[in-house]
Amino acid sequence: MGRMSHNPLVCYSLRKRSDWGSFASAVLKTNNIKWKEAQLDTHDAALPVPGQPHRVLRAIFLSPLDVGTDDCQNRIQRLFHLNGGQDVVIVFLLKQEKGKGNPMESFITLQLNLGEFDMPIIPVRSIVDVPNNLTAFHHQISTTSGSRRGAANQSRSLLPYCSDKSRLSEHAVNILTDITSNFRDLLDLVSTPDGQTKLMDLLDGDSRNAISFWEEEYVVD
């Protein structure tokens, strides 16, 4: 095996995937982080953890088209087994696909299908959001020991990114963690008028961003 690059890597094969074809060209043009393309057999992106040469955050990119397929399950299992479920993440594109149901239903199905291969999932509304959210999550795990965390803590770590514009404040994340136990609970809140009123009362200025991220076409009927 060759020496791991110090730069974040994106897999060549993404250019051939309809949902993700524009990602490689987008990140290769960013000025703040120098991405490189490489052949990654088991994942779509790899971000080395600074100061910890043996740690690499590995990610696979999925969309509603992938959920429920054998290839999707195989990719998840291979990703998990790379390092026993440590330093891995799924980036899930909330995209309405032709002939598919609500993308949030696919998101929930994906969570349920993880089973024993439990790992964080970052939901994103567009490919444009991926680089910032993925690098922010990478920065977050860079300050931890790399040990696996429970589902509740994983959900907490991803809540800041479930915002229509700027990331949710720590205050908002603390409140959401207190009143929900998982994304299913959060979706139940944003899907009803009473739940939205509760969020607006508790979150103040963060409520609109928290609700609108899921609201539009993503709220489960």
DAFENNOR-V858100 format. One record per run of one state. SS is the DSSP state (H for helix, E for strand, - for the rest). FROM is the first residue (numbers start at 1). TO is the last residue. If there is no record, write none. Layout:
BEGIN
SS;FROM;TO
SS;FROM;TO
END
This chain:
BEGIN
-;1;8
E;9;11
H;12;16
-;17;20
H;21;28
-;29;35
E;36;38
-;39;44
E;45;48
-;49;55
E;56;63
-;64;69
H;70;82
-;83;87
E;88;93
-;94;102
H;103;114
-;115;119
E;120;124
-;125;126
H;127;142
-;143;150
H;151;159
-;160;169
H;170;179
-;180;182
H;183;190
-;191;192
H;193;214
-;215;221
END
